[in-house]
Amino acid sequence: MRQKEDIKTIGIDEFLNVDVRVGTVIEAVDFPEARKSAYKLKIDFGDDIGVKKTSAQITAHYSAEALVGRQVIAVVNFPPRQIGPFMSEVLTLGLADENGDIVLLHPDSKVPDGGRMH
């Protein structure tokens, strides 16, 4: 039987400090310099936030072409992070499948880019 995972408790104020937004992928290209297979993405978060860059290890489930035009969910207020030669500005959110490959979180219906999670 699998042991239950310890879950760290945080306060609502801590949670509300995490700025989770929706954006549309406007560019997806291979990231051959990454240690694991990945894409470099440009995501449009609307007028208030603009276009941000990130890398994502999502090649098992998505082609670069299929990502363009897709809405994704990302944390937009983490500090930029250097990933090899690339500076990632947001963290795109996903969940691991049974093989450990990432499946993106996304809205079921189209919503305005830049919309904040409630």
N, CA, C and O atoms as CSV, one atom per row, in Angstrom:
chain,resi,resn,atom,element,x,y,z
A,1,MET,N,N,0.840,-1.178,0.000
A,1,MET,CA,C,0.000,0.000,0.000
A,1,MET,C,C,0.886,1.242,0.000
A,1,MET,O,O,1.891,1.294,0.708
A,2,ARG,N,N,0.521,2.212,-0.771
A,2,ARG,CA,C,1.284,3.444,-0.897
A,2,ARG,C,C,1.100,4.312,0.347
A,2,ARG,O,O,-0.013,4.488,0.841
A,3,GLN,N,N,2.215,4.848,0.838
A,3,GLN,CA,C,2.165,5.697,2.025
A,3,GLN,C,C,1.661,7.085,1.639
A,3,GLN,O,O,1.998,7.601,0.574
A,4,LYS,N,N,0.858,7.678,2.504
A,4,LYS,CA,C,0.345,9.018,2.245
A,4,LYS,C,C,1.479,10.023,2.300
A,4,LYS,O,O,2.402,9.911,3.106
A,5,GLU,N,N,1.384,10.994,1.433
A,5,GLU,CA,C,2.391,12.046,1.343
A,5,GLU,C,C,2.126,13.112,2.402
A,5,GLU,O,O,0.977,13.491,2.629
A,6,ASP,N,N,3.188,13.594,3.050
A,6,ASP,CA,C,3.036,14.709,3.974
A,6,ASP,C,C,2.806,15.971,3.166
A,6,ASP,O,O,3.560,16.269,2.240
A,7,ILE,N,N,1.783,16.700,3.509
A,7,ILE,CA,C,1.441,17.934,2.799
A,7,ILE,C,C,1.737,19.107,3.712
A,7,ILE,O,O,1.233,19.181,4.832
A,8,LYS,N,N,2.561,20.025,3.222
A,8,LYS,CA,C,2.904,21.216,3.997
A,8,LYS,C,C,1.712,22.181,3.997
A,8,LYS,O,O,1.160,22.503,2.945
A,9,THR,N,N,1.336,22.627,5.170
A,9,THR,CA,C,0.242,23.571,5.314
A,9,THR,C,C,0.768,24.992,5.160
A,9,THR,O,O,1.789,25.355,5.745
A,10,ILE,N,N,0.053,25.798,4.361
A,10,ILE,CA,C,0.377,27.223,4.224
A,10,ILE,C,C,-0.878,28.026,4.513
A,10,ILE,O,O,-1.993,27.505,4.467
A,11,GLY,N,N,-0.681,29.295,4.811
A,11,GLY,CA,C,-1.816,30.174,5.051
A,11,GLY,C,C,-2.383,30.706,3.747
A,11,GLY,O,O,-1.718,30.683,2.711
A,12,ILE,N,N,-3.617,31.184,3.809
A,12,ILE,CA,C,-4.274,31.730,2.618
A,12,ILE,C,C,-3.502,32.927,2.070
A,12,ILE,O,O,-3.458,33.125,0.856
A,13,ASP,N,N,-2.894,33.728,2.945
A,13,ASP,CA,C,-2.116,34.883,2.481
A,13,ASP,C,C,-0.924,34.444,1.641
A,13,ASP,O,O,-0.610,35.078,0.634
A,14,GLU,N,N,-0.255,33.361,2.047
A,14,GLU,CA,C,0.860,32.830,1.250
A,14,GLU,C,C,0.358,32.382,-0.120
A,14,GLU,O,O,0.975,32.683,-1.142
A,15,PHE,N,N,-0.749,31.671,-0.137
A,15,PHE,CA,C,-1.309,31.185,-1.394
A,15,PHE,C,C,-1.678,32.343,-2.311
A,15,PHE,O,O,-1.396,32.306,-3.508
A,16,LEU,N,N,-2.307,33.368,-1.750
A,16,LEU,CA,C,-2.744,34.504,-2.567
A,16,LEU,C,C,-1.577,35.297,-3.149
A,16,LEU,O,O,-1.761,36.055,-4.101
A,17,ASN,N,N,-0.385,35.131,-2.592
A,17,ASN,CA,C,0.802,35.790,-3.137
A,17,ASN,C,C,1.293,35.142,-4.427
A,17,ASN,O,O,2.052,35.757,-5.175
A,18,VAL,N,N,0.871,33.908,-4.696
A,18,VAL,CA,C,1.259,33.234,-5.931
A,18,VAL,C,C,0.314,33.708,-7.035
A,18,VAL,O,O,-0.894,33.478,-6.968
A,19,ASP,N,N,0.866,34.364,-8.042
A,19,ASP,CA,C,0.069,34.948,-9.124
A,19,ASP,C,C,-0.010,33.962,-10.288
A,19,ASP,O,O,0.920,33.847,-11.085
A,20,VAL,N,N,-1.141,33.251,-10.371
A,20,VAL,CA,C,-1.357,32.238,-11.398
A,20,VAL,C,C,-2.270,32.833,-12.466
A,20,VAL,O,O,-3.380,33.278,-12.176
A,21,ARG,N,N,-1.781,32.835,-13.708
A,21,ARG,CA,C,-2.515,33.463,-14.820
A,21,ARG,C,C,-2.638,32.522,-16.005
A,21,ARG,O,O,-1.939,31.513,-16.095
A,22,VAL,N,N,-3.536,32.870,-16.906
A,22,VAL,CA,C,-3.691,32.149,-18.160
A,22,VAL,C,C,-3.060,32.976,-19.281
A,22,VAL,O,O,-3.135,34.205,-19.286
A,23,GLY,N,N,-2.443,32.279,-20.220
A,23,GLY,CA,C,-1.866,32.931,-21.385
A,23,GLY,C,C,-1.933,32.001,-22.580
A,23,GLY,O,O,-2.176,30.803,-22.441
A,24,THR,N,N,-1.714,32.571,-23.761
A,24,THR,CA,C,-1.742,31.798,-25.000
A,24,THR,C,C,-0.339,31.656,-25.554
A,24,THR,O,O,0.385,32.641,-25.697
A,25,VAL,N,N,0.040,30.432,-25.865
A,25,VAL,CA,C,1.354,30.169,-26.464
A,25,VAL,C,C,1.362,30.778,-27.866
A,25,VAL,O,O,0.520,30.452,-28.702
A,26,ILE,N,N,2.332,31.670,-28.107
A,26,ILE,CA,C,2.439,32.291,-29.432
A,26,ILE,C,C,3.656,31.775,-30.203
A,26,ILE,O,O,3.771,31.995,-31.409
A,27,GLU,N,N,4.559,31.092,-29.505
A,27,GLU,CA,C,5.720,30.497,-30.170
A,27,GLU,C,C,6.208,29.324,-29.348
A,27,GLU,O,O,6.254,29.392,-28.119
A,28,ALA,N,N,6.572,28.247,-30.024
A,28,ALA,CA,C,7.141,27.064,-29.376
A,28,ALA,C,C,8.229,26.524,-30.290
A,28,ALA,O,O,7.975,26.198,-31.449
A,29,VAL,N,N,9.443,26.431,-29.757
A,29,VAL,CA,C,10.569,25.921,-30.538
A,29,VAL,C,C,11.357,24.928,-29.689
A,29,VAL,O,O,11.337,24.981,-28.460
A,30,ASP,N,N,12.049,24.024,-30.372
A,30,ASP,CA,C,12.887,23.059,-29.665
A,30,ASP,C,C,13.950,23.778,-28.846
A,30,ASP,O,O,14.410,24.858,-29.216
A,31,PHE,N,N,14.333,23.167,-27.734
A,31,PHE,CA,C,15.365,23.696,-26.842
A,31,PHE,C,C,16.463,22.631,-26.738
A,31,PHE,O,O,16.553,21.931,-25.730
A,32,PRO,N,N,17.294,22.510,-27.773
A,32,PRO,CA,C,18.275,21.420,-27.810
A,32,PRO,C,C,19.338,21.497,-26.723
A,32,PRO,O,O,19.959,20.482,-26.407
A,33,GLU,N,N,19.565,22.674,-26.142
A,33,GLU,CA,C,20.578,22.821,-25.089
A,33,GLU,C,C,20.098,22.312,-23.732
A,33,GLU,O,O,20.906,22.159,-22.815
A,34,ALA,N,N,18.818,22.052,-23.589
A,34,ALA,CA,C,18.269,21.579,-22.314
A,34,ALA,C,C,18.762,20.167,-22.010
A,34,ALA,O,O,18.989,19.373,-22.923
A,35,ARG,N,N,18.926,19.859,-20.722
A,35,ARG,CA,C,19.372,18.520,-20.314
A,35,ARG,C,C,18.355,17.451,-20.688
A,35,ARG,O,O,18.722,16.366,-21.138
A,36,LYS,N,N,17.061,17.765,-20.499
A,36,LYS,CA,C,15.984,16.861,-20.893
A,36,LYS,C,C,15.229,17.514,-22.037
A,36,LYS,O,O,15.221,18.739,-22.162
A,37,SER,N,N,14.600,16.708,-22.865
A,37,SER,CA,C,13.865,17.209,-24.022
A,37,SER,C,C,12.852,18.278,-23.599
A,37,SER,O,O,12.028,18.049,-22.714
A,38,ALA,N,N,12.926,19.450,-24.244
A,38,ALA,CA,C,12.082,20.584,-23.834
A,38,ALA,C,C,11.834,21.520,-25.012
A,38,ALA,O,O,12.482,21.435,-26.056
A,39,TYR,N,N,10.874,22.412,-24.803
A,39,TYR,CA,C,10.601,23.503,-25.738
A,39,TYR,C,C,10.862,24.829,-25.044
A,39,TYR,O,O,10.756,24.938,-23.822
A,40,LYS,N,N,11.206,25.837,-25.841
A,40,LYS,CA,C,11.190,27.221,-25.388
A,40,LYS,C,C,9.861,27.789,-25.858
A,40,LYS,O,O,9.513,27.681,-27.034
A,41,LEU,N,N,9.121,28.392,-24.939
A,41,LEU,CA,C,7.806,28.940,-25.248
A,41,LEU,C,C,7.790,30.449,-25.054
A,41,LEU,O,O,8.459,30.983,-24.170
A,42,LYS,N,N,7.016,31.129,-25.895
A,42,LYS,CA,C,6.635,32.520,-25.648
A,42,LYS,C,C,5.135,32.494,-25.431
A,42,LYS,O,O,4.379,31.969,-26.248
A,43,ILE,N,N,4.713,33.080,-24.298
A,43,ILE,CA,C,3.311,33.044,-23.899
A,43,ILE,C,C,2.803,34.463,-23.743
A,43,ILE,O,O,3.424,35.276,-23.059
A,44,ASP,N,N,1.672,34.766,-24.377
A,44,ASP,CA,C,1.052,36.091,-24.293
A,44,ASP,C,C,0.060,36.103,-23.136
A,44,ASP,O,O,-0.942,35.388,-23.148
A,45,PHE,N,N,0.361,36.933,-22.131
A,45,PHE,CA,C,-0.507,37.071,-20.960
A,45,PHE,C,C,-1.357,38.336,-21.016
A,45,PHE,O,O,-1.818,38.809,-19.977
A,46,GLY,N,N,-1.572,38.887,-22.190
A,46,GLY,CA,C,-2.428,40.057,-22.326
A,46,GLY,C,C,-1.672,41.349,-22.104
A,46,GLY,O,O,-0.469,41.349,-21.845
A,47,ASP,N,N,-2.402,42.458,-22.210
A,47,ASP,CA,C,-1.799,43.798,-22.182
A,47,ASP,C,C,-1.089,44.127,-20.875
A,47,ASP,O,O,-0.035,44.764,-20.896
A,48,ASP,N,N,-1.636,43.712,-19.747
A,48,ASP,CA,C,-1.053,44.109,-18.458
A,48,ASP,C,C,0.289,43.431,-18.178
A,48,ASP,O,O,1.169,44.044,-17.573
A,49,ILE,N,N,0.461,42.182,-18.605
A,49,ILE,CA,C,1.686,41.433,-18.324
A,49,ILE,C,C,2.567,41.316,-19.561
A,49,ILE,O,O,3.792,41.381,-19.458
A,50,GLY,N,N,1.962,41.148,-20.709
A,50,GLY,CA,C,2.711,41.042,-21.957
A,50,GLY,C,C,3.157,39.623,-22.243
A,50,GLY,O,O,2.617,38.661,-21.696
A,51,VAL,N,N,4.159,39.508,-23.114
A,51,VAL,CA,C,4.689,38.217,-23.539
A,51,VAL,C,C,5.857,37.835,-22.635
A,51,VAL,O,O,6.759,38.639,-22.396
A,52,LYS,N,N,5.831,36.608,-22.138
A,52,LYS,CA,C,6.884,36.090,-21.268
A,52,LYS,C,C,7.433,34.795,-21.866
A,52,LYS,O,O,6.743,34.093,-22.604
A,53,LYS,N,N,8.693,34.496,-21.528
A,53,LYS,CA,C,9.370,33.296,-22.018
A,53,LYS,C,C,9.468,32.253,-20.912
A,53,LYS,O,O,9.551,32.581,-19.728
A,54,THR,N,N,9.455,30.996,-21.325
A,54,THR,CA,C,9.672,29.893,-20.393
A,54,THR,C,C,10.169,28.682,-21.159
A,54,THR,O,O,10.071,28.628,-22.385
A,55,SER,N,N,10.700,27.720,-20.436
A,55,SER,CA,C,10.997,26.427,-21.047
A,55,SER,C,C,10.115,25.400,-20.367
A,55,SER,O,O,9.738,25.557,-19.205
A,56,ALA,N,N,9.792,24.353,-21.097
A,56,ALA,CA,C,8.897,23.335,-20.551
A,56,ALA,C,C,9.263,21.969,-21.105
A,56,ALA,O,O,9.446,21.803,-22.311
A,57,GLN,N,N,9.369,20.995,-20.211
A,57,GLN,CA,C,9.673,19.615,-20.583
A,57,GLN,C,C,8.360,18.883,-20.869
A,57,GLN,O,O,7.900,18.058,-20.079
A,58,ILE,N,N,7.777,19.206,-22.012
A,58,ILE,CA,C,6.443,18.696,-22.357
A,58,ILE,C,C,6.428,18.012,-23.720
A,58,ILE,O,O,5.371,17.878,-24.336
A,59,THR,N,N,7.591,17.581,-24.191
A,59,THR,CA,C,7.689,17.029,-25.542
A,59,THR,C,C,7.021,15.663,-25.692
A,59,THR,O,O,6.708,15.262,-26.813
A,60,ALA,N,N,6.795,14.941,-24.600
A,60,ALA,CA,C,6.178,13.616,-24.695
A,60,ALA,C,C,4.729,13.692,-25.155
A,60,ALA,O,O,4.249,12.791,-25.842
A,61,HIS,N,N,4.025,14.763,-24.782
A,61,HIS,CA,C,2.597,14.864,-25.098
A,61,HIS,C,C,2.250,15.908,-26.145
A,61,HIS,O,O,1.131,15.914,-26.657
A,62,TYR,N,N,3.197,16.802,-26.478
A,62,TYR,CA,C,2.865,17.933,-27.344
A,62,TYR,C,C,3.942,18.147,-28.395
A,62,TYR,O,O,5.134,18.034,-28.109
A,63,SER,N,N,3.518,18.455,-29.605
A,63,SER,CA,C,4.451,18.921,-30.629
A,63,SER,C,C,4.517,20.442,-30.514
A,63,SER,O,O,3.592,21.070,-29.999
A,64,ALA,N,N,5.598,21.024,-30.990
A,64,ALA,CA,C,5.724,22.487,-30.956
A,64,ALA,C,C,4.568,23.136,-31.717
A,64,ALA,O,O,4.016,24.143,-31.274
A,65,GLU,N,N,4.209,22.564,-32.846
A,65,GLU,CA,C,3.127,23.128,-33.670
A,65,GLU,C,C,1.789,23.090,-32.940
A,65,GLU,O,O,1.002,24.031,-33.045
A,66,ALA,N,N,1.523,22.014,-32.200
A,66,ALA,CA,C,0.248,21.881,-31.491
A,66,ALA,C,C,0.135,22.832,-30.309
A,66,ALA,O,O,-0.971,23.128,-29.856
A,67,LEU,N,N,1.268,23.315,-29.804
A,67,LEU,CA,C,1.242,24.221,-28.654
A,67,LEU,C,C,0.824,25.640,-29.031
A,67,LEU,O,O,0.196,26.333,-28.231
A,68,VAL,N,N,1.162,26.070,-30.229
A,68,VAL,CA,C,0.852,27.444,-30.652
A,68,VAL,C,C,-0.664,27.615,-30.704
A,68,VAL,O,O,-1.370,26.843,-31.352
A,69,GLY,N,N,-1.144,28.636,-30.010
A,69,GLY,CA,C,-2.576,28.914,-29.932
A,69,GLY,C,C,-3.256,28.285,-28.724
A,69,GLY,O,O,-4.418,28.579,-28.444
A,70,ARG,N,N,-2.544,27.425,-28.011
A,70,ARG,CA,C,-3.103,26.747,-26.837
A,70,ARG,C,C,-2.976,27.653,-25.616
A,70,ARG,O,O,-1.942,28.289,-25.412
A,71,GLN,N,N,-4.024,27.709,-24.812
A,71,GLN,CA,C,-3.954,28.439,-23.553
A,71,GLN,C,C,-3.351,27.540,-22.484
A,71,GLN,O,O,-3.648,26.348,-22.417
A,72,VAL,N,N,-2.498,28.132,-21.644
A,72,VAL,CA,C,-1.830,27.412,-20.562
A,72,VAL,C,C,-1.942,28.230,-19.284
A,72,VAL,O,O,-2.287,29.411,-19.308
A,73,ILE,N,N,-1.645,27.579,-18.178
A,73,ILE,CA,C,-1.674,28.208,-16.857
A,73,ILE,C,C,-0.238,28.328,-16.377
A,73,ILE,O,O,0.542,27.386,-16.516
A,74,ALA,N,N,0.125,29.489,-15.808
A,74,ALA,CA,C,1.497,29.693,-15.353
A,74,ALA,C,C,1.546,30.612,-14.141
A,74,ALA,O,O,0.676,31.459,-13.940
A,75,VAL,N,N,2.592,30.418,-13.337
A,75,VAL,CA,C,2.906,31.351,-12.255
A,75,VAL,C,C,3.745,32.453,-12.880
A,75,VAL,O,O,4.774,32.185,-13.499
A,76,VAL,N,N,3.297,33.707,-12.714
A,76,VAL,CA,C,3.979,34.824,-13.385
A,76,VAL,C,C,4.800,35.699,-12.447
A,76,VAL,O,O,5.441,36.645,-12.905
A,77,ASN,N,N,4.800,35.409,-11.138
A,77,ASN,CA,C,5.528,36.296,-10.225
A,77,ASN,C,C,6.691,35.620,-9.491
A,77,ASN,O,O,7.132,36.110,-8.452
A,78,PHE,N,N,7.187,34.502,-10.022
A,78,PHE,CA,C,8.452,33.963,-9.524
A,78,PHE,C,C,9.582,34.754,-10.168
A,78,PHE,O,O,9.402,35.281,-11.266
A,79,PRO,N,N,10.744,34.856,-9.520
A,79,PRO,CA,C,11.869,35.536,-10.162
A,79,PRO,C,C,12.329,34.741,-11.388
A,79,PRO,O,O,12.178,33.520,-11.422
A,80,PRO,N,N,12.891,35.426,-12.396
A,80,PRO,CA,C,13.421,34.705,-13.565
A,80,PRO,C,C,14.450,33.661,-13.132
A,80,PRO,O,O,15.144,33.829,-12.129
A,81,ARG,N,N,14.530,32.579,-13.911
A,81,ARG,CA,C,15.428,31.470,-13.576
A,81,ARG,C,C,16.243,31.094,-14.812
A,81,ARG,O,O,15.694,30.874,-15.891
A,82,GLN,N,N,17.546,31.027,-14.633
A,82,GLN,CA,C,18.439,30.648,-15.721
A,82,GLN,C,C,18.372,29.145,-15.944
A,82,GLN,O,O,18.607,28.367,-15.020
A,83,ILE,N,N,18.053,28.736,-17.161
A,83,ILE,CA,C,18.016,27.327,-17.528
A,83,ILE,C,C,18.979,27.167,-18.702
A,83,ILE,O,O,18.620,27.412,-19.853
A,84,GLY,N,N,20.194,26.755,-18.393
A,84,GLY,CA,C,21.237,26.704,-19.425
A,84,GLY,C,C,21.444,28.101,-19.981
A,84,GLY,O,O,21.633,29.048,-19.218
A,85,PRO,N,N,21.410,28.243,-21.307
A,85,PRO,CA,C,21.617,29.556,-21.912
A,85,PRO,C,C,20.341,30.410,-21.981
A,85,PRO,O,O,20.348,31.484,-22.582
A,86,PHE,N,N,19.261,29.939,-21.377
A,86,PHE,CA,C,17.937,30.556,-21.541
A,86,PHE,C,C,17.422,31.081,-20.204
A,86,PHE,O,O,17.557,30.410,-19.181
A,87,MET,N,N,16.834,32.276,-20.205
A,87,MET,CA,C,16.245,32.853,-19.001
A,87,MET,C,C,14.732,32.627,-19.026
A,87,MET,O,O,14.025,33.184,-19.866
A,88,SER,N,N,14.249,31.809,-18.098
A,88,SER,CA,C,12.825,31.510,-17.990
A,88,SER,C,C,12.172,32.543,-17.080
A,88,SER,O,O,12.659,32.801,-15.980
A,89,GLU,N,N,11.056,33.143,-17.545
A,89,GLU,CA,C,10.409,34.236,-16.814
A,89,GLU,C,C,9.145,33.811,-16.065
A,89,GLU,O,O,8.713,34.507,-15.147
A,90,VAL,N,N,8.552,32.687,-16.441
A,90,VAL,CA,C,7.336,32.190,-15.786
A,90,VAL,C,C,7.454,30.681,-15.623
A,90,VAL,O,O,8.296,30.046,-16.258
A,91,LEU,N,N,6.608,30.111,-14.771
A,91,LEU,CA,C,6.569,28.668,-14.572
A,91,LEU,C,C,5.242,28.139,-15.093
A,91,LEU,O,O,4.192,28.375,-14.495
A,92,THR,N,N,5.295,27.420,-16.216
A,92,THR,CA,C,4.098,26.807,-16.778
A,92,THR,C,C,3.747,25.590,-15.933
A,92,THR,O,O,4.621,24.805,-15.568
A,93,LEU,N,N,2.464,25.439,-15.626
A,93,LEU,CA,C,2.027,24.405,-14.695
A,93,LEU,C,C,1.493,23.161,-15.405
A,93,LEU,O,O,0.808,23.249,-16.424
A,94,GLY,N,N,1.821,22.020,-14.845
A,94,GLY,CA,C,1.347,20.759,-15.380
A,94,GLY,C,C,1.406,19.686,-14.306
A,94,GLY,O,O,1.861,19.929,-13.189
A,95,LEU,N,N,0.948,18.514,-14.657
A,95,LEU,CA,C,0.937,17.359,-13.759
A,95,LEU,C,C,1.605,16.193,-14.458
A,95,LEU,O,O,1.511,16.053,-15.678
A,96,ALA,N,N,2.281,15.355,-13.686
A,96,ALA,CA,C,2.934,14.188,-14.261
A,96,ALA,C,C,1.916,13.070,-14.485
A,96,ALA,O,O,1.066,12.799,-13.638
A,97,ASP,N,N,2.030,12.429,-15.655
A,97,ASP,CA,C,1.206,11.245,-15.910
A,97,ASP,C,C,1.858,10.025,-15.257
A,97,ASP,O,O,2.827,10.169,-14.512
A,98,GLU,N,N,1.339,8.836,-15.530
A,98,GLU,CA,C,1.852,7.625,-14.900
A,98,GLU,C,C,3.304,7.316,-15.278
A,98,GLU,O,O,3.967,6.536,-14.593
A,99,ASN,N,N,3.803,7.921,-16.360
A,99,ASN,CA,C,5.193,7.731,-16.786
A,99,ASN,C,C,6.110,8.859,-16.332
A,99,ASN,O,O,7.314,8.825,-16.584
A,100,GLY,N,N,5.539,9.863,-15.659
A,100,GLY,CA,C,6.323,11.012,-15.226
A,100,GLY,C,C,6.401,12.115,-16.259
A,100,GLY,O,O,7.079,13.118,-16.037
A,101,ASP,N,N,5.719,11.953,-17.390
A,101,ASP,CA,C,5.693,12.992,-18.430
A,101,ASP,C,C,4.647,14.041,-18.078
A,101,ASP,O,O,3.589,13.718,-17.539
A,102,ILE,N,N,4.950,15.300,-18.386
A,102,ILE,CA,C,4.100,16.409,-17.959
A,102,ILE,C,C,2.934,16.641,-18.921
A,102,ILE,O,O,3.103,16.680,-20.140
A,103,VAL,N,N,1.752,16.793,-18.332
A,103,VAL,CA,C,0.523,17.164,-19.027
A,103,VAL,C,C,0.162,18.560,-18.539
A,103,VAL,O,O,0.048,18.789,-17.335
A,104,LEU,N,N,-0.017,19.489,-19.465
A,104,LEU,CA,C,-0.276,20.890,-19.105
A,104,LEU,C,C,-1.641,21.098,-18.463
A,104,LEU,O,O,-2.620,20.442,-18.818
A,105,LEU,N,N,-1.684,22.024,-17.513
A,105,LEU,CA,C,-2.961,22.513,-16.991
A,105,LEU,C,C,-3.459,23.580,-17.954
A,105,LEU,O,O,-2.675,24.380,-18.465
A,106,HIS,N,N,-4.770,23.588,-18.200
A,106,HIS,CA,C,-5.341,24.579,-19.116
A,106,HIS,C,C,-6.831,24.746,-18.829
A,106,HIS,O,O,-7.465,23.845,-18.280
A,107,PRO,N,N,-7.391,25.900,-19.201
A,107,PRO,CA,C,-8.840,26.075,-18.992
A,107,PRO,C,C,-9.627,25.208,-19.969
A,107,PRO,O,O,-9.164,24.927,-21.074
A,108,ASP,N,N,-10.818,24.788,-19.554
A,108,ASP,CA,C,-11.691,23.997,-20.429
A,108,ASP,C,C,-12.270,24.825,-21.560
A,108,ASP,O,O,-12.546,24.304,-22.641
A,109,SER,N,N,-12.456,26.122,-21.312
A,109,SER,CA,C,-13.002,27.040,-22.308
A,109,SER,C,C,-12.072,28.223,-22.452
A,109,SER,O,O,-11.314,28.540,-21.536
A,110,LYS,N,N,-12.127,28.881,-23.609
A,110,LYS,CA,C,-11.292,30.061,-23.840
A,110,LYS,C,C,-11.658,31.153,-22.839
A,110,LYS,O,O,-12.834,31.448,-22.621
A,111,VAL,N,N,-10.634,31.743,-22.236
A,111,VAL,CA,C,-10.802,32.851,-21.291
A,111,VAL,C,C,-9.829,33.950,-21.701
A,111,VAL,O,O,-8.884,33.680,-22.442
A,112,PRO,N,N,-10.038,35.188,-21.236
A,112,PRO,CA,C,-9.136,36.266,-21.627
A,112,PRO,C,C,-7.707,36.035,-21.113
A,112,PRO,O,O,-7.506,35.683,-19.951
A,113,ASP,N,N,-6.715,36.239,-22.000
A,113,ASP,CA,C,-5.325,36.128,-21.596
A,113,ASP,C,C,-5.035,37.116,-20.479
A,113,ASP,O,O,-5.491,38.259,-20.497
A,114,GLY,N,N,-4.267,36.648,-19.514
A,114,GLY,CA,C,-3.925,37.472,-18.350
A,114,GLY,C,C,-4.875,37.285,-17.194
A,114,GLY,O,O,-4.631,37.809,-16.107
A,115,GLY,N,N,-5.954,36.549,-17.398
A,115,GLY,CA,C,-6.904,36.305,-16.319
A,115,GLY,C,C,-6.217,35.599,-15.161
A,115,GLY,O,O,-5.431,34.672,-15.358
A,116,ARG,N,N,-6.522,36.050,-13.961
A,116,ARG,CA,C,-5.898,35.505,-12.752
A,116,ARG,C,C,-6.769,34.403,-12.172
A,116,ARG,O,O,-7.997,34.480,-12.195
A,117,MET,N,N,-6.101,33.364,-11.646
A,117,MET,CA,C,-6.800,32.269,-10.992
A,117,MET,C,C,-7.500,32.803,-9.742
A,117,MET,O,O,-6.941,33.594,-8.983
A,118,HIS,N,N,-8.727,32.351,-9.554
A,118,HIS,CA,C,-9.514,32.729,-8.362
A,118,HIS,C,C,-9.775,31.511,-7.533
A,118,HIS,O,O,-10.419,31.603,-6.488
